[in-house]
Amino acid sequence: MSVTLDFSKLDLMDALDLAILIEVEARDRYETFAEQIGHRGDGDAASVFDLMARAEAKHGEQLGEQRQALFGDKPVRVSSAVIFNVEAPEFGAPRWDMSPLKAFRLALSSEEKAFAFYDKALKHVTDPSVSKLFAELRDEETEHVRMIKDAIAALPPGSDEDLENLDL
């Protein structure tokens, strides 16, 4: 069953809840990836996934605080069924031997995907407060893309080597 979301009917509370669900899904996926491939040392691919999980958790907490301040304990009305893979990296993407560079590229792709989601959604939003929120979220994704590109540029030599190519 396919679930769709009518952005033109979103109010600010639903938009915040949607954004929180997106962050939670991404955090959970990164945590799963880090656990699946395991840590082999500082700066490995699992460390990249841990870093991304913390960033997604922090952003989700900030959105949650905003939601709590505006709407208190009102129940959530949107379902996680409408946000599958908005920002979360694709299932099956990590490999036990992946390099830190490949992990960062996966994260970069996910942030670009989130930018595209908010940018596309903005074209259908009618509530001005939702438009403002989605524009802010889209712009934050632009900043996340820049930060990941900076992290990639700062990687030490050898960060592009998959473990299978290294003498262990």
Backbone bond lengths (Angstrom), bond angles and torsions (degrees), N, CA, C in turn:
res aa  C-N    CA-C-N  psi(-1)  N-CA   C-N-CA  omega(-1)  CA-C   N-CA-C  phi
1 M - - - 1.443 - - 1.530 109.15 -
2 S 1.298 116.29 127.53 1.457 121.55 179.35 1.527 109.55 -94.35
3 V 1.321 115.47 131.07 1.455 121.25 178.40 1.525 107.37 -109.61
4 T 1.331 115.92 129.61 1.451 119.21 178.32 1.518 109.12 -117.52
5 L 1.299 114.54 162.13 1.446 121.57 -177.00 1.515 108.41 -122.35
6 D 1.316 116.77 129.56 1.460 122.18 177.10 1.528 107.38 -93.62
7 F 1.316 116.36 100.26 1.461 121.15 -177.33 1.518 112.53 -62.06
8 S 1.320 117.10 -26.31 1.462 119.77 -178.26 1.529 112.00 -69.59
9 K 1.326 116.67 -14.79 1.472 120.37 -179.36 1.522 113.02 -103.46
10 L 1.322 118.01 0.64 1.461 120.46 -179.44 1.518 111.48 -72.35
11 D 1.331 115.17 134.99 1.460 118.89 167.87 1.527 107.00 -102.20
12 L 1.336 116.94 177.72 1.455 120.26 -174.02 1.523 112.44 -62.92
13 M 1.324 118.00 -39.72 1.460 119.77 -179.71 1.535 110.53 -62.60
14 D 1.324 116.22 -46.00 1.462 119.66 179.34 1.524 111.27 -64.60
15 A 1.324 117.24 -37.68 1.464 120.85 178.95 1.525 110.77 -64.99
16 L 1.323 117.07 -42.18 1.466 120.19 176.59 1.527 110.76 -63.25
17 D 1.332 116.10 -44.14 1.467 119.72 178.83 1.526 110.96 -61.73
18 L 1.313 116.85 -40.24 1.459 121.31 177.36 1.527 110.33 -61.69
19 A 1.316 116.53 -47.00 1.467 120.99 -179.92 1.529 111.36 -62.17
20 I 1.316 116.89 -39.45 1.470 120.95 177.73 1.526 109.98 -63.64
21 L 1.331 116.80 -45.18 1.464 120.31 178.93 1.532 111.22 -60.03
22 I 1.314 116.91 -37.81 1.464 121.44 178.60 1.523 110.19 -63.37
23 E 1.325 116.56 -44.58 1.469 120.76 179.30 1.530 111.28 -65.80
24 V 1.314 117.09 -40.73 1.467 121.41 -179.91 1.528 110.28 -64.13
25 E 1.329 116.60 -43.59 1.464 119.37 179.20 1.523 110.47 -61.47
26 A 1.326 117.01 -44.01 1.466 120.31 -179.72 1.524 110.59 -64.81
27 R 1.336 116.84 -44.40 1.475 120.35 178.70 1.524 110.36 -58.28
28 D 1.315 115.74 -48.93 1.469 119.98 -178.57 1.523 111.77 -60.31
29 R 1.331 116.78 -40.62 1.464 120.39 -179.18 1.526 110.54 -66.01
30 Y 1.332 116.95 -43.82 1.471 119.20 178.74 1.524 111.27 -64.29
31 E 1.323 117.46 -39.79 1.465 120.07 177.55 1.524 110.85 -62.36
32 T 1.314 116.44 -41.50 1.463 121.13 177.95 1.520 110.54 -62.57
33 F 1.326 117.12 -44.23 1.459 120.73 -179.95 1.526 111.09 -61.68
34 A 1.337 117.04 -45.28 1.473 120.30 179.99 1.523 110.23 -59.66
35 E 1.317 115.41 -42.21 1.465 119.86 179.66 1.531 111.13 -67.68
36 Q 1.319 117.07 -41.74 1.460 121.20 -177.79 1.526 112.34 -62.28
37 I 1.322 117.29 -44.77 1.461 118.21 -174.72 1.521 112.59 -90.35
38 G 1.328 117.37 -20.26 1.453 121.16 175.98 1.517 113.42 74.17
39 H 1.311 114.59 156.09 1.470 121.49 -179.79 1.519 110.50 -88.95
40 R 1.317 114.47 139.06 1.463 120.89 177.50 1.524 111.39 -123.87
41 G 1.327 116.81 -1.73 1.457 120.94 179.52 1.509 111.13 153.67
42 D 1.309 116.28 169.07 1.460 121.42 179.14 1.527 110.19 -59.10
43 G 1.310 114.88 136.53 1.456 119.92 175.75 1.513 115.10 79.42
44 D 1.330 118.05 9.63 1.458 120.10 178.79 1.532 110.13 -78.56
45 A 1.319 116.69 178.22 1.464 121.24 -178.06 1.535 111.47 -60.82
46 A 1.326 117.36 -38.35 1.469 119.84 178.64 1.528 110.44 -63.57
47 S 1.317 117.30 -34.90 1.467 120.93 176.65 1.520 110.81 -64.66
48 V 1.318 116.71 -37.58 1.468 120.62 176.16 1.524 109.54 -62.60
49 F 1.338 116.52 -44.54 1.462 119.77 179.99 1.528 111.51 -65.99
50 D 1.329 117.38 -37.34 1.471 120.49 175.35 1.530 110.77 -61.97
51 L 1.320 116.22 -43.91 1.461 121.33 178.14 1.523 110.68 -58.79
52 M 1.304 116.27 -45.75 1.464 120.40 -179.66 1.527 111.23 -66.75
53 A 1.324 117.42 -38.35 1.470 120.62 178.05 1.522 110.19 -61.62
54 R 1.328 117.18 -42.35 1.475 120.54 178.67 1.520 111.15 -64.72
55 A 1.322 117.06 -39.65 1.468 120.84 179.43 1.527 111.02 -65.22
56 E 1.326 116.21 -42.67 1.467 119.93 178.73 1.532 110.48 -66.29
57 A 1.334 116.64 -40.24 1.466 120.47 178.41 1.524 110.99 -62.41
58 K 1.314 116.60 -43.93 1.463 120.85 179.94 1.525 110.93 -61.91
59 H 1.319 116.02 -45.24 1.461 119.45 179.74 1.531 110.67 -64.91
60 G 1.316 117.29 -40.34 1.463 121.00 177.07 1.523 111.98 -62.01
61 E 1.334 116.01 -40.17 1.475 120.31 178.26 1.522 110.75 -64.72
62 Q 1.315 117.71 -41.30 1.467 121.01 178.12 1.525 110.84 -61.92
63 L 1.305 115.96 -43.89 1.468 119.66 177.44 1.527 110.77 -64.80
64 G 1.328 116.90 -38.49 1.457 121.24 178.05 1.517 112.24 -63.44
65 E 1.317 116.56 -39.59 1.463 120.46 176.96 1.520 110.65 -64.67
66 Q 1.314 116.52 -41.37 1.460 120.68 177.57 1.528 110.33 -62.89
67 R 1.313 116.36 -44.36 1.465 121.22 179.46 1.526 110.94 -62.44
68 Q 1.337 116.46 -44.33 1.466 121.75 -179.78 1.530 110.43 -62.22
69 A 1.324 117.05 -43.13 1.460 121.13 -179.26 1.524 111.85 -63.94
70 L 1.318 116.52 -35.84 1.467 120.34 -177.20 1.523 113.82 -87.64
71 F 1.336 116.62 -35.62 1.465 119.62 -169.52 1.526 114.91 -127.35
72 G 1.317 117.42 1.98 1.458 120.37 177.44 1.513 111.92 58.68
73 D 1.314 115.18 -135.47 1.468 121.44 -175.61 1.523 113.61 -99.00
74 K 1.315 117.33 23.79 1.470 119.16 177.85 1.526 108.70 -58.62
75 P 1.326 117.06 140.46 1.471 119.63 -176.77 1.536 112.83 -67.55
76 V 1.318 114.45 148.30 1.459 122.29 177.03 1.525 108.91 -69.77
77 R 1.333 115.59 135.83 1.471 120.27 -178.73 1.522 113.06 -112.35
78 V 1.320 117.71 -7.11 1.467 120.13 178.54 1.517 109.10 -102.92
79 S 1.301 114.88 152.55 1.461 121.34 -176.77 1.522 111.04 -106.51
80 S 1.305 115.48 147.62 1.460 119.74 175.68 1.532 111.35 -65.51
81 A 1.309 117.45 -12.36 1.465 120.82 179.67 1.528 112.14 -64.98
82 V 1.333 117.88 -18.14 1.463 120.33 -177.70 1.520 112.98 -93.12
83 I 1.339 118.89 -0.02 1.455 119.34 -172.96 1.527 113.62 -122.62
84 F 1.281 119.55 16.50 1.462 121.46 -175.55 1.523 111.50 -54.08
85 N 1.322 115.83 121.97 1.465 123.71 174.72 1.526 114.81 62.73
86 V 1.341 117.91 28.24 1.461 118.85 176.49 1.518 109.76 -64.70
87 E 1.324 116.98 -52.97 1.457 121.18 180.00 1.521 111.71 -118.68
88 A 1.298 116.23 -20.15 1.464 120.13 -177.86 1.522 110.11 -66.64
89 P 1.325 116.37 140.19 1.468 118.86 175.42 1.524 110.30 -65.50
90 E 1.311 115.11 156.89 1.456 120.89 -176.33 1.527 111.75 -64.53
91 F 1.337 116.18 139.23 1.458 120.32 172.32 1.521 108.41 -57.18
92 G 1.298 116.54 146.99 1.454 120.40 177.37 1.512 114.31 79.02
93 A 1.314 118.02 -0.39 1.464 120.89 -177.63 1.530 113.28 -72.90
94 P 1.328 119.00 -39.49 1.464 117.02 -176.99 1.529 111.97 -76.38
95 R 1.304 114.68 151.93 1.463 122.18 175.13 1.513 107.52 -126.75
96 W 1.300 117.28 147.14 1.468 121.36 -176.53 1.522 111.66 -56.55
97 D 1.326 116.86 -27.55 1.455 120.52 -173.54 1.533 113.10 -107.16
98 M 1.327 117.83 12.63 1.460 119.07 -172.52 1.526 112.62 -68.54
99 S 1.308 114.19 147.88 1.457 121.39 -179.64 1.531 110.56 -78.77
100 P 1.335 116.60 159.60 1.467 119.46 174.14 1.533 111.53 -58.06
101 L 1.314 117.31 -36.98 1.459 120.06 178.78 1.523 110.88 -60.69
102 K 1.319 117.09 -44.94 1.472 119.82 178.78 1.528 111.13 -64.35
103 A 1.327 117.48 -36.15 1.464 120.70 177.56 1.531 110.19 -64.46
104 F 1.331 116.70 -43.94 1.461 119.99 177.56 1.530 111.31 -65.04
105 R 1.312 117.20 -38.22 1.477 119.58 177.92 1.526 111.21 -64.37
106 L 1.311 116.67 -36.66 1.460 120.90 175.41 1.534 110.05 -63.45
107 A 1.332 116.43 -44.33 1.463 120.80 177.77 1.525 110.65 -63.54
108 L 1.314 116.93 -40.71 1.457 121.35 178.84 1.524 110.65 -60.40
109 S 1.302 116.12 -44.97 1.466 120.99 178.12 1.531 111.19 -59.77
110 S 1.318 116.21 -39.52 1.470 120.50 -179.78 1.521 111.39 -67.34
111 E 1.316 117.52 -40.51 1.470 120.75 178.31 1.523 110.71 -67.09
112 E 1.315 117.04 -38.44 1.466 120.57 176.68 1.525 110.63 -65.33
113 K 1.325 116.14 -35.98 1.465 121.36 177.39 1.529 110.38 -64.48
114 A 1.334 117.10 -41.38 1.462 121.11 178.96 1.525 110.51 -66.14
115 F 1.336 117.21 -40.95 1.466 120.40 175.54 1.525 109.83 -56.13
116 A 1.322 116.47 -48.96 1.469 121.21 -178.20 1.531 111.32 -61.21
117 F 1.326 116.51 -38.81 1.464 120.55 178.86 1.526 110.55 -60.09
118 Y 1.335 117.05 -52.71 1.461 120.14 -178.15 1.523 111.44 -67.02
119 D 1.312 117.42 -37.22 1.458 120.67 179.15 1.530 110.67 -63.45
120 K 1.324 116.24 -44.31 1.470 120.73 179.03 1.527 110.62 -67.92
121 A 1.319 117.11 -42.23 1.472 121.02 -179.35 1.526 111.42 -61.39
122 L 1.323 116.21 -37.02 1.465 120.43 -178.96 1.521 112.65 -56.33
123 K 1.301 117.23 -29.84 1.464 121.34 -179.26 1.532 112.25 -68.93
124 H 1.343 116.61 -15.61 1.461 120.85 -175.12 1.530 113.27 -115.39
125 V 1.318 116.72 -6.94 1.462 121.55 -177.56 1.525 109.26 -77.06
126 T 1.332 115.87 137.36 1.467 120.19 178.93 1.525 112.53 -111.46
127 D 1.318 117.86 -25.02 1.464 121.80 -179.05 1.532 108.85 -78.65
128 P 1.348 117.64 123.61 1.476 119.96 -178.19 1.533 113.81 -59.13
129 S 1.331 117.98 -35.50 1.467 119.60 179.90 1.528 111.08 -69.94
130 V 1.314 116.87 -32.83 1.471 120.76 176.42 1.526 109.44 -71.86
131 S 1.320 116.61 -40.15 1.468 120.18 176.56 1.522 110.50 -58.58
132 K 1.314 116.23 -44.56 1.461 120.71 179.91 1.530 110.30 -62.47
133 L 1.330 117.43 -46.68 1.458 121.63 179.47 1.526 111.14 -61.11
134 F 1.325 117.15 -48.74 1.463 120.39 -177.65 1.531 111.14 -65.21
135 A 1.328 117.81 -35.82 1.466 120.11 176.39 1.531 109.79 -64.68
136 E 1.328 117.11 -41.14 1.468 120.74 177.09 1.526 110.73 -63.29
137 L 1.327 116.56 -43.46 1.461 120.44 -179.73 1.528 111.04 -65.82
138 R 1.319 116.71 -40.62 1.464 120.58 176.94 1.532 110.20 -61.30
139 D 1.343 115.79 -44.41 1.467 119.87 179.95 1.528 111.49 -65.89
140 E 1.326 117.26 -34.64 1.470 120.27 175.45 1.521 110.66 -64.53
141 E 1.313 116.82 -37.55 1.461 119.81 177.79 1.528 110.26 -64.60
142 T 1.328 117.42 -35.29 1.460 120.93 175.16 1.523 110.04 -60.66
143 E 1.326 116.27 -42.44 1.457 121.25 178.20 1.532 110.79 -65.59
144 H 1.329 117.20 -39.48 1.466 120.69 178.23 1.533 110.53 -63.57
145 V 1.324 116.24 -40.44 1.467 120.65 177.31 1.530 109.52 -60.07
146 R 1.319 117.03 -45.55 1.465 121.04 179.50 1.526 110.93 -61.73
147 M 1.340 116.56 -43.71 1.468 120.13 -179.01 1.529 110.90 -63.04
148 I 1.317 117.59 -40.85 1.465 120.20 179.40 1.526 110.47 -67.96
149 K 1.318 117.21 -40.55 1.474 119.62 176.92 1.529 110.48 -61.72
150 D 1.333 116.54 -38.68 1.465 120.07 176.48 1.526 111.12 -64.63
151 A 1.335 116.27 -40.69 1.469 120.47 178.62 1.525 110.71 -64.31
152 I 1.324 116.28 -39.45 1.471 120.02 177.61 1.523 110.15 -63.32
153 A 1.329 115.97 -43.73 1.466 119.98 -179.26 1.533 111.83 -64.05
154 A 1.335 116.53 -26.96 1.468 120.75 -177.74 1.528 113.57 -91.13
155 L 1.322 117.45 -1.01 1.467 119.52 -179.56 1.523 110.65 -62.28
156 P 1.329 116.17 142.08 1.466 119.11 178.60 1.529 110.86 -72.47
157 P 1.315 116.23 161.80 1.466 119.71 176.24 1.535 110.19 -55.33
158 G 1.307 115.64 142.92 1.463 120.76 179.60 1.515 113.48 91.87
159 S 1.320 118.26 -5.71 1.466 121.54 -178.94 1.520 112.71 -70.37
160 D 1.319 115.73 -9.99 1.457 119.64 178.55 1.523 112.47 -93.39
161 E 1.327 116.82 -0.32 1.463 121.50 -177.28 1.521 111.19 -85.75
162 D 1.316 116.37 123.98 1.457 119.80 171.75 1.523 108.18 -73.06
163 L 1.315 115.72 152.31 1.466 119.94 -177.21 1.531 112.33 -59.95
164 E 1.319 118.05 -33.52 1.463 119.55 -178.42 1.531 111.47 -63.50
165 N 1.319 116.08 -20.97 1.459 120.59 -179.40 1.523 112.52 -90.33
166 L 1.320 117.15 -4.58 1.465 121.50 -177.41 1.526 110.11 -102.77
167 D 1.289 115.95 150.77 1.460 120.45 174.31 1.519 107.18 -81.59
168 L 1.314 116.63 110.89 1.466 120.84 -179.19 1.506 110.97 -101.67
